[in-house]
Amino acid sequence: MDFFELSDAISKIRKNNKISQQTLSQDLDISRATISAFENAKSSDIGLKKVMQILDYLGYEISLKEKSTFPTFEELRDA
């Protein structure tokens, strides 16, 4: 997953849970402009701490896995 996929996934999760950017902004004390720029992949300097706060708020977490040398099914499908 790259930065663009992460920001898109978080945006979709937020929308599916019917949480506005304004609500997220107020609850986490992160500017709505920062959230909007992140979700639209227009700013990559949001910082890991803020991304982790957003994910936690939405009930998600990041987990690490070793990168495979083989392409995933999704990568093959999208090629």
C-alpha positions in Angstrom: 0.0 0.0 0.0 1.4 3.4 -0.9 0.5 6.9 0.4 -2.2 7.5 -2.1 -3.9 4.1 -1.4 -3.7 4.8 2.4 -5.3 8.2 2.1 -8.0 6.9 -0.2 -8.8 4.0 2.1 -9.0 6.3 5.2 -11.3 8.6 3.3 -13.6 5.7 2.3 -13.7 4.4 5.8 -14.6 7.8 7.2 -17.4 8.3 4.7 -18.7 4.7 5.2 -19.0 5.5 8.9 -20.8 8.8 8.0 -18.2 10.9 9.9 -17.6 14.3 8.4 -14.1 15.8 8.1 -15.4 18.6 10.4 -16.3 16.1 13.1 -13.0 14.3 12.8 -11.2 17.6 12.9 -13.0 18.7 16.1 -12.7 15.4 17.9 -9.0 15.0 17.1 -7.9 18.6 17.1 -6.5 18.3 13.6 -7.4 21.0 11.1 -10.1 20.1 8.6 -7.8 21.5 5.8 -5.1 19.0 6.9 -7.5 16.1 6.8 -8.8 17.2 3.4 -5.3 17.6 2.0 -4.4 14.1 3.3 -7.5 12.4 2.0 -6.9 14.0 -1.4 -3.2 13.0 -1.4 -2.3 16.6 -1.8 -0.1 16.7 1.3 2.2 14.0 2.4 3.5 15.9 5.5 0.6 15.1 7.8 2.8 13.0 10.0 2.5 9.5 11.2 1.2 10.5 14.6 -1.8 12.2 13.1 -2.5 9.3 10.7 -2.4 6.9 13.6 -4.8 9.1 15.6 -7.2 9.1 12.6 -7.0 5.3 12.2 -7.5 4.8 15.9 -10.6 7.0 15.9 -12.0 5.0 13.0 -11.3 1.7 14.7 -8.3 0.7 12.5 -4.6 0.1 13.0 -1.6 -0.4 10.8 0.2 -3.7 10.8 3.5 -4.5 9.2 4.3 -7.4 7.0 7.4 -8.4 5.1 7.3 -7.3 1.5 7.1 -10.1 -0.9 9.3 -10.3 -4.0 6.4 -11.7 -5.9 3.5 -9.5 -7.2 0.2 -9.7 -5.4 -3.0 -10.7 -7.2 -4.1 -7.1 -7.2 -0.8 -5.9 -8.7 -1.1 -8.5 -11.5 -4.8 -7.7 -12.1 -4.1 -4.0 -12.3 -1.1 -4.3 -14.6 
